[in-house]
Amino acid sequence: MSNVIKKFGDYLFENNKGKEQEETDVDVLENEKENNILVIYNDDVNSFDHVIDSLVDICKHTREQANQIAMLVHYKGKCEAKEGDFDTLLPMKRALNKRGITANIE
């Protein structure tokens, strides 16, 4: 009978181990979800002022931050403008796109 109890104890231990792994996997997925990045790309259409104003209005950057992003976009071709979860970044991306600014979530 003690072998049956031992096997049942091993069974419970193994099953609980799996649940802990599932919880860890969920935590990892939640952390990955928050690591999305809104990227702004360079174009030959929009002015610096338009991009800066848009970043201030939509992404809530300061004018100094928006100016630095615009400069990096101009000289490097793209720049990370905001980091966060997908649901927060998607409306920002769409609003920037409506203003003619090329933006993507990566």
C-alpha positions as CSV (number, residue, x, y, z in Angstrom):
1,M,0.0,0.0,0.0
2,S,2.9,2.4,0.7
3,N,4.0,1.9,-3.0
4,V,0.6,3.1,-4.1
5,I,0.8,6.2,-1.9
6,K,4.3,6.9,-3.1
7,K,3.3,6.6,-6.7
8,F,0.3,8.9,-6.1
9,G,2.6,11.4,-4.4
10,D,4.9,11.3,-7.4
11,Y,1.9,11.7,-9.7
12,L,0.8,14.8,-7.8
13,F,4.3,16.2,-7.7
14,E,4.7,15.7,-11.5
15,N,1.3,17.3,-12.2
16,N,2.0,20.3,-10.0
17,K,5.4,20.7,-11.7
18,G,3.5,21.0,-15.0
19,K,1.2,23.7,-13.6
20,E,4.2,25.7,-12.4
21,Q,5.7,25.5,-15.9
22,E,2.4,26.7,-17.5
23,E,2.3,29.7,-15.1
24,T,5.9,30.5,-16.1
25,D,5.0,30.2,-19.8
26,V,2.1,32.6,-19.2
27,D,4.4,35.1,-17.4
28,V,6.8,35.0,-20.3
29,L,4.1,35.6,-22.9
30,E,2.8,38.6,-20.9
31,N,6.3,40.0,-20.7
32,E,6.8,39.5,-24.5
33,K,3.5,41.3,-25.1
34,E,4.8,44.4,-23.4
35,N,8.0,44.5,-25.5
36,N,6.3,45.7,-28.7
37,I,8.0,48.8,-30.3
38,L,6.4,51.5,-32.4
39,V,8.9,52.3,-35.1
40,I,8.8,55.5,-37.3
41,Y,10.3,55.4,-40.8
42,N,11.8,58.1,-42.9
43,D,10.1,59.4,-46.0
44,D,10.6,62.4,-48.3
45,V,7.1,63.7,-47.8
46,N,6.6,64.8,-44.2
47,S,8.3,67.9,-42.7
48,F,10.1,67.8,-39.4
49,D,7.5,70.0,-37.8
50,H,4.7,67.7,-38.9
51,V,6.4,64.6,-37.5
52,I,7.3,66.4,-34.2
53,D,3.8,67.7,-33.7
54,S,2.4,64.3,-34.4
55,L,4.7,62.6,-31.9
56,V,3.8,65.2,-29.3
57,D,0.0,64.8,-29.9
58,I,-0.2,61.1,-30.4
59,C,2.6,59.5,-28.5
60,K,2.7,62.2,-25.7
61,H,6.4,62.9,-26.2
62,T,7.9,66.2,-25.1
63,R,9.0,68.5,-28.0
64,E,12.6,67.7,-27.3
65,Q,12.0,63.9,-27.4
66,A,10.0,64.3,-30.6
67,N,12.7,66.4,-32.2
68,Q,15.4,63.8,-31.3
69,I,13.2,61.0,-32.8
70,A,12.6,63.0,-36.0
71,M,16.4,63.6,-36.3
72,L,17.2,59.9,-35.9
73,V,14.5,59.0,-38.4
74,H,16.0,61.5,-40.9
75,Y,19.6,60.3,-40.5
76,K,19.2,56.6,-39.7
77,G,16.0,55.8,-41.7
78,K,13.9,54.7,-38.8
79,C,13.7,55.2,-35.0
80,E,11.9,53.5,-32.1
81,A,9.3,56.0,-30.9
82,K,7.5,54.1,-28.2
83,E,7.6,50.8,-26.3
84,G,4.6,49.0,-24.8
85,D,1.9,46.5,-25.2
86,F,0.3,46.0,-28.6
87,D,-3.1,47.3,-27.6
88,T,-1.6,50.6,-26.5
89,L,0.6,51.0,-29.5
90,L,-1.9,50.1,-32.2
91,P,-4.1,53.3,-31.9
92,M,-0.9,55.4,-32.0
93,K,0.3,53.6,-35.1
94,R,-3.0,54.1,-36.9
95,A,-3.2,57.8,-35.9
96,L,0.4,58.3,-37.2
97,N,-0.5,56.5,-40.4
98,K,-3.6,58.7,-40.9
99,R,-1.3,61.7,-40.7
100,G,0.8,60.2,-43.5
101,I,3.7,59.1,-41.2
102,T,5.0,55.6,-41.9
103,A,4.9,53.7,-38.6
104,N,4.9,50.0,-37.7
105,I,4.7,47.9,-34.6
106,E,7.6,45.4,-34.3
